[in-house]
């Protein structure tokens, strides 16, 4: 793959290709990015409604903090403009009635909705249940008739048709039925429904303690972070995750799934507007100043400082991977996501593996318009360090996620956060990085990336269940618009399976339309190296 480059050949397009390029130029480059920009402020003009539930008085396993947590969350939400319905020590009937009324009001007002639950929750056969205080759970059969199935909440939210929902569950305690059933600890992973931000107190398949203070560890951190002005909801919960992880030495790591199309702020900026390029450049320069010491750091301090300031920053994926390695060396035994292979309610989360010396990748490049092959190449891993992977004795260099740092033609990239370490449906990230040309010139590239689904992809190397990522942006000084769609299968192959890349010049004409696909992958054990 040679993405983010001007047309590598100097050939003039043949007449058929020229006609196809002219037709494609009329298409929108990135509709979902345009929609984000147009809708940036509209969501904050809507009413805000919240249903908050805190249950403590369980007969067999009472809890200490949920009512305190619910009261504090309700107060904070009111101060953030939400009309709040608060339920404490709620029975099953009370919870069901409250959820029904909540969804009806969302449908009527088309408001932003927020549901918060603190108390016992459990999973059974991949489904999640919230436990009312009058539940009597003697056998597995009691679960469906004595608790509240989380799917009933999501069904009501779906029927309400309101534009955005936030669901926060501080409910990751043990399933009392143990290992006799298909699932056990904590809550089961699920992908957030459309227009929803879903947050758990800890990673699916794990449990969180109730806590010994006034508030549980998770809600205590939510309360602090949601008060921060100008913080997007994703940043709020990423900061919560970081703080809880550090406080628990990795034994509790909150988890989120999102399908939001717009940014949401508990405390919106006074002036929500699109920033100028000069303003964006200044912000990026400030971020770089904090990233540089983090990139070079030998202890977690500077990395933590960067992530606390820029939880969704242009280098956040690199920073998170660096922090993971550092904390592991310090002895952190962090929890892991439960295996979701057979879970029908999620596409799962998959992380990239380790590159190994001898891994051999073979790709071909096809023109998307003519379907003619234009190039074919092989790249073998010859050196692996903590920060870089060298192919073909350094002719090509990537980082540990597979992002190009140098190609065989002499182009270099700095901090290209295009590929990341972990993928799940709905994940979004940004990239802003430099491209250095062989003639010494330099340009800046800005991109937005999002995982939009999972698709089965067949190429020469075989059939893969891949995450589909859509990315769009600009080569800034040259005024070249970029659109890429790429497919990765990180649990089977560390590099991409397919990468489709299109470029438009400043006149709206397509100048590059390439598809690079994996012809073969031979892991190091099979190559004998």
Rosetta blueprint (number, residue, H / E / L):
1 X L
2 X L
3 X L
4 X L
5 X L
6 X L
7 X L
8 X L
9 X L
10 X L
11 X L
12 X L
13 X L
14 X L
15 X H
16 X H
17 X H
18 X H
19 X H
20 X H
21 X H
22 X H
23 X H
24 X H
25 X L
26 X L
27 X L
28 X L
29 X L
30 X L
31 X H
32 X H
33 X H
34 X H
35 X H
36 X H
37 X H
38 X H
39 X L
40 X L
41 X L
42 X H
43 X H
44 X H
45 X H
46 X L
47 X L
48 X E
49 X E
50 X E
51 X E
52 X E
53 X E
54 X E
55 X L
56 X L
57 X L
58 X L
59 X L
60 X L
61 X L
62 X L
63 X L
64 X L
65 X L
66 X H
67 X H
68 X H
69 X H
70 X H
71 X H
72 X H
73 X H
74 X H
75 X H
76 X H
77 X H
78 X H
79 X H
80 X L
81 X L
82 X E
83 X E
84 X E
85 X E
86 X E
87 X E
88 X E
89 X L
90 X L
91 X L
92 X H
93 X H
94 X H
95 X H
96 X H
97 X H
98 X H
99 X H
100 X H
101 X H
102 X H
103 X H
104 X H
105 X H
106 X H
107 X H
108 X H
109 X H
110 X L
111 X L
112 X E
113 X E
114 X E
115 X E
116 X E
117 X E
118 X E
119 X L
120 X L
121 X E
122 X E
123 X E
124 X E
125 X L
126 X L
127 X E
128 X E
129 X E
130 X E
131 X L
132 X L
133 X L
134 X L
135 X L
136 X L
137 X L
138 X L
139 X L
140 X L
141 X H
142 X H
143 X H
144 X H
145 X H
146 X H
147 X L
148 X E
149 X E
150 X H
151 X H
152 X H
153 X H
154 X H
155 X H
156 X H
157 X H
158 X H
159 X H
160 X H
161 X L
162 X L
163 X L
164 X E
165 X E
166 X E
167 X E
168 X E
169 X E
170 X E
171 X L
172 X L
173 X L
174 X L
175 X L
176 X L
177 X L
178 X H
179 X H
180 X H
181 X L
182 X L
183 X L
184 X L
185 X L
186 X L
187 X L
188 X L
189 X L
190 X L
191 X L
192 X L
193 X L
194 X L
195 X L
196 X E
197 X E
198 X E
199 X E
200 X E
201 X L
202 X L
203 X L
204 X L
205 X L
206 X L
207 X L
208 X L
209 X L
210 X L
211 X L
212 X L
213 X L
214 X L
215 X L
216 X L
217 X H
218 X H
219 X H
220 X H
221 X H
222 X H
223 X H
224 X H
225 X H
226 X H
227 X L
228 X L
229 X L
230 X L
231 X L
232 X E
233 X H
234 X H
235 X H
236 X H
237 X H
238 X H
239 X H
240 X H
241 X H
242 X H
243 X H
244 X H
245 X H
246 X H
247 X H
248 X L
249 X L
250 X L
251 X L
252 X L
253 X L
254 X L
255 X E
256 X E
257 X E
258 X E
259 X L
260 X L
261 X L
262 X L
263 X L
264 X L
265 X E
266 X L
267 X L
268 X L
269 X L
270 X L
271 X L
272 X L
273 X L
274 X L
275 X L
276 X L
277 X H
278 X H
279 X H
280 X H
281 X H
282 X H
283 X H
284 X H
285 X H
286 X H
287 X H
288 X H
289 X H
290 X H
291 X H
292 X H
293 X H
294 X H
295 X H
296 X H
297 X L
298 X L
299 X L
300 X H
301 X H
302 X H
303 X H
304 X H
305 X H
306 X H
307 X H
308 X H
309 X H
310 X L
311 X L
312 X L
313 X L
314 X L
315 X L
316 X H
317 X H
318 X H
319 X H
320 X H
321 X H
322 X H
323 X H
324 X H
325 X H
326 X H
327 X H
328 X H
329 X H
330 X L
331 X L
332 X L
333 X L
334 X L
335 X L
336 X L
337 X L
338 X L
339 X L
340 X L
341 X L
342 X L
343 X L
344 X L
345 X L
346 X L
347 X L
348 X L
349 X E
350 X E
351 X E
352 X L
353 X L
354 X L
355 X L
356 X L
357 X L
358 X L
359 X L
360 X E
361 X E
362 X E
363 X E
364 X E
365 X E
366 X E
367 X E
368 X L
369 X L
370 X L
371 X L
372 X L
373 X E
374 X E
375 X E
376 X E
377 X E
378 X E
379 X E
380 X E
381 X E
382 X E
383 X E
384 X E
385 X L
386 X L
387 X L
388 X L
389 X E
390 X E
391 X E
392 X H
393 X H
394 X H
395 X L
396 X E
397 X E
398 X E
399 X L
400 X L
401 X L
402 X L
403 X L
404 X E
405 X E
406 X E
407 X L
408 X L
409 X L
410 X L
411 X L
412 X E
413 X E
414 X E
415 X L
416 X L
417 X L
418 X L
419 X L
420 X L
421 X L
422 X E
423 X E
424 X E
425 X L
426 X L
427 X L
428 X E
429 X E
430 X E
431 X E
432 X E
433 X E
434 X E
435 X E
436 X E
437 X L
438 X L
439 X L
440 X L
441 X L
442 X E
443 X E
444 X E
445 X E
446 X E
447 X E
448 X E
449 X E
450 X E
451 X E
452 X E
453 X E
454 X E
455 X E
456 X E
457 X E
458 X E
459 X E
460 X L
461 X L
462 X E
463 X E
464 X E
465 X E
466 X E
467 X E
468 X E
469 X E
470 X E
471 X E
472 X E
473 X E
474 X E
475 X E
476 X L
477 X L
478 X L
479 X L
480 X E
481 X E
482 X E
483 X E
484 X E
485 X E
486 X E
487 X E
488 X E
489 X L
490 X L
491 X L
492 X L
493 X L
494 X L
495 X L
496 X L
497 X L
498 X E
499 X E
500 X E
501 X E
502 X E
503 X E
504 X E
505 X L
506 X L
507 X L
508 X L
509 X L
510 X E
511 X E
512 X E
513 X E
514 X E
515 X E
516 X E
517 X E
518 X E
519 X E
520 X E
521 X E
522 X E
523 X L
524 X H
525 X H
526 X H
527 X H
528 X L
529 X L
